[in-house]
Amino acid sequence: MIELRDVRKTFTLHNQGAAVIDVLDRVTLSVARGECVALTGASGAGKSTLMRLIYGNYKAQGGRIEVGGVDLVTAMPREVIRVRREVLGHVSQFLRVVPRVPTLDVVADPLLLAGAAPEEAREAAAGLLERVNIPRALWSLSPTTFSGGEQQRVNIARGFVHPYPALLLDEPTASLDPANREVVLALIEEAKARGAAIVGIFHDAAARARVCDREVDVSRFAPGAAA
Ligand SMILES: Nc1ncnc2c1ncn2[C@@H]1O[C@H](COP(=O)(O)OP(=O)(O)OP(=O)(O)O)[C@@H](O)[C@H]1O
């Protein structure tokens, strides 16, 4: 479902004499349906960069990044948007929303974009908000004024509302209380059980051990590292 082959990433710092930073080289990774892979490695090794490459936020300098059969390195922007709507979900660390949109609509939005009927989308969103323990009184308010933990749970609900075949999870359990952490781990397990291919960064070692099938240390993709 997620296939990377010989991916290379460099950054060119145009405001610093066009200095080039070589971050990742020969990244080859294959994540099957129902499998969860944790990206590990020291700070600065390139975990976030690799996640952004897979989501199509960063352009690779070489190689292939196939998600659901589409190569995101060469795909047109319209195709990348389609893959994000239908195939590849992304739970980032922080919620980014348009101000004044009610929480229920923020969570229902990915389903609407994927073509669900409005009533069905709102019902699914309500179910997820209940699971992540966002009080019903808050559903009609914008999440912009919510606490950090509440925003994170809205973000989780939004990321899991559509049954994406592939998912990227950036620290999904960070700073959650034990009860909500448990809810998120169950959502991940359910996504795996329905066949989602998942790549994630989990600093929570116990969470990683529980839901991940494999760890990939991205330092092995450092330029110049032994193949
Ligand atoms: N937009 C960017 N422009 C220039 N350099 C970048 C950019 N993004 C990342 N880098 C560099 O790429 C390297 C890898 O960074 P990245 O954030 O992917 O590491 P990480 O493994 O996720 O680290 P951490 O665990 O600390 O979050 C770092 O040396 C960083 O400075």
PDBQT file of the ligand as one rigid body, heavy atoms in Angstrom, charges set to zero:
ROOT
HETATM    1  N1  LIG A 301      12.437  22.513   5.705  1.00  0.00    +0.000 N 
HETATM    2  C1  LIG A 301      13.707  22.213   5.999  1.00  0.00    +0.000 A 
HETATM    3  N2  LIG A 301      14.719  22.946   5.510  1.00  0.00    +0.000 NA
HETATM    4  C2  LIG A 301      15.990  22.645   5.790  1.00  0.00    +0.000 A 
HETATM    5  N3  LIG A 301      16.387  21.592   6.547  1.00  0.00    +0.000 NA
HETATM    6  C3  LIG A 301      15.432  20.821   7.052  1.00  0.00    +0.000 A 
HETATM    7  C4  LIG A 301      14.031  21.082   6.810  1.00  0.00    +0.000 A 
HETATM    8  N4  LIG A 301      13.314  20.129   7.436  1.00  0.00    +0.000 NA
HETATM    9  C5  LIG A 301      14.207  19.311   8.038  1.00  0.00    +0.000 A 
HETATM   10  N5  LIG A 301      15.476  19.735   7.810  1.00  0.00    +0.000 N 
HETATM   11  C6  LIG A 301      16.701  19.098   8.303  1.00  0.00    +0.000 C 
HETATM   12  O1  LIG A 301      16.591  17.699   8.071  1.00  0.00    +0.000 OA
HETATM   13  C7  LIG A 301      17.120  16.950   9.169  1.00  0.00    +0.000 C 
HETATM   14  C8  LIG A 301      16.071  15.978   9.660  1.00  0.00    +0.000 C 
HETATM   15  O2  LIG A 301      15.028  16.681  10.328  1.00  0.00    +0.000 OA
HETATM   16  P1  LIG A 301      13.699  15.968  10.830  1.00  0.00    +0.000 P 
HETATM   17  O3  LIG A 301      12.826  17.017  11.437  1.00  0.00    +0.000 OA
HETATM   18  O4  LIG A 301      13.150  15.145   9.737  1.00  0.00    +0.000 OA
HETATM   19  O5  LIG A 301      14.289  15.006  11.960  1.00  0.00    +0.000 OA
HETATM   20  P2  LIG A 301      13.506  14.114  13.045  1.00  0.00    +0.000 P 
HETATM   21  O6  LIG A 301      14.148  12.756  13.002  1.00  0.00    +0.000 OA
HETATM   22  O7  LIG A 301      12.052  14.172  12.786  1.00  0.00    +0.000 OA
HETATM   23  O8  LIG A 301      13.874  14.856  14.377  1.00  0.00    +0.000 OA
HETATM   24  P3  LIG A 301      13.054  15.044  15.776  1.00  0.00    +0.000 P 
HETATM   25  O9  LIG A 301      12.981  13.683  16.405  1.00  0.00    +0.000 OA
HETATM   26  O10 LIG A 301      13.944  15.978  16.541  1.00  0.00    +0.000 OA
HETATM   27  O11 LIG A 301      11.726  15.653  15.443  1.00  0.00    +0.000 OA
HETATM   28  C9  LIG A 301      17.555  17.980  10.213  1.00  0.00    +0.000 C 
HETATM   29  O12 LIG A 301      18.957  18.112  10.124  1.00  0.00    +0.000 OA
HETATM   30  C10 LIG A 301      16.852  19.246   9.813  1.00  0.00    +0.000 C 
HETATM   31  O13 LIG A 301      17.620  20.362  10.115  1.00  0.00    +0.000 OA
ENDROOT
TORSDOF 0
